[in-house]
């Protein structure tokens, strides 16, 4: 059984050839609110990030995987899925996901990626729980995480500062 692949997608480690995609996605200011980014990333910094990915997940306390979708003859990258703030003592981690292009959304890629990551986290990494923070107005993400088993456990009031004011965030958890 492959924990990081099914018949439609595979999750894979970042490669040096991913620098241009990361450069595009990380510097898209429309996404900065969700990723808590305050300044742009250079290609050099992103290259260094990819080169450091060989370090142990225990050392880095994070894991970023590319989401590749199988076409008729090859794979193409549609997004990223992250584990962050991995805590091996308490056996938990945060989860984030991005399907970048609008035309690749609502096709089940994010659900597939989350299901693969969940199995990997619980069966390989022996984590006990996963959590995520989702802005209350991001109904698509709330639905996505709910559909794969995450439960609403609370609201973090005025958690994110946005150009429109303070935004509440929904805290979700999967045990």
N, C-alpha and C positions, 0 to 999 in steps of 0.2 A: 504494500500500500504506500502510495506517495502522499505525504501530508501536505505537500505544497503544490499539488497539481490535480486537476480533474480533467474531464473530457473537453472542457471549453477554455480553461485558463491555467496559467501556472504563475506562481509567485517565485521570484528569483532575486538573488543578490544583485546589487548595483554593479555595473560594469563601467569602465572608462568611457565607453561609447555613449553612456547615459548623460554625460555632462551637459550637452546642449538641451536635452529635455528638462533636466533639473534647473538649468539657467532660465529657461522660459517659465517654468512653473513656479519656481521660488521667487522670481522677480515680478510676478503678476500681482500688482498692487490690489486687485480685487480680492485676492485670497489672503492678504496679510492679516485681516481682521481675525480670520479663523485660525491662522497659524501663529498668531502673536508675533509677527515679524514687524520690525521697525525700520529696517534698512535693507538695501539690495545686497545680493551676494555676487561676488565676482566668479568668473569661471575657474580661476586659480583656487579660490577657497573651496568651491564645489569639487574640484579635482582632488584636493587634499582630503576632503571628507570621504570621497569614494576610496581613495588609497588607504585610509585608516579603517575601512570597513572590515579588514581582515582581523582586527582585534576581537577578542572574545566578547560575546554578548554579556558575560558577567562583568567585564571590565567597563564596557561602554554604557551599560544599562539602557540600551536602545537597540532597535533593529528596524531598518527600513528596507522594504522589499518592493520591487517593481511588479506591477500587475500586467502580465502579458496575455493577450487574447489570441487564440488560435484561429487563423484564417485558413483558407483551403490548403495552402502550401507552407505557410510560415506563421510566426508570431509577430504581433506588434504591441507596443507598450501603450496602455491607456491610462495608467495611473500609478499611484503609490499607496502602500499600506504600511503603517508604522506601529511599532510598540515603543513606548517611551516610559520613563520613570519606572523601569523594571526593578522590582524589589524582590530579590530571591529569598530574603528572610521571611517576609510576610506573603510571598508567592502571589504577587499581583502586578499588573501593568496597565497603563493607559493605552488606548487604541485610537488611531486616527486613520482616515482614509480619504483619498482624492481620486475621483474619476474626472480627468481634466476637461475634455471636450464635451460639450453639451450633447453632441450626436452619439456619444458613447454611454450616456446615462440612460437609465430606465431599461436596460437590456439584461439585467441580472448579474453583471460583472462584479459589482460591489458586494452583492449577497454571496456570490461564489467565493470571492476573495476573503470575506469575513468568515465564512464557514470553514475554509481551509485554515485560516489563521487561528481560529478558535480551537480546532482539533490539534494543531501544532502546539499551541500554548498549553493546553490541558494534558495532552498525551506525551509530548516530547519534552517540553520545558517544565512540566509538573507544576504549572501555576494553579492557584486556587480560584482566582477571580480576575476579571477584566473590567475596566471602567472607561467611560468616555464623558466628555462635556460637550453638549450640543446647544447652540443658541436656540431659544424657544421658537423663533420664527423659521427655523430650518426644518420644516415638516417632513421633507424627503429623507433627511438623515435620521430623524426620530423614527420614522416608519421603518427604515432600513434596519436600524439597530434593534427595534422592537421585534421585527420579523425573524431575526436570528436568535432571539431569546433574551436580549437585554431587557431589564426592567427599570422603570422610572423609580428613583429613590429620593429625589429631592430637587429643589430649585436653589441655585446660587444666585441671590438677588444682586442686581447691578454688578455683575461679575466682569463684564467686558465694556470697555469704553469704546464707543463707535462715533463716527462723525454725526450721527443722529442722536447721540446721548447714550446713557447707560443701558445695557442690555442684560436681561436675565438669561441664565444658562441652565439647561436641564442636565442633571447628573444621572447617568444610567450605569447599571452594573449587571454583570453576568457571573454567577457563582456556579 
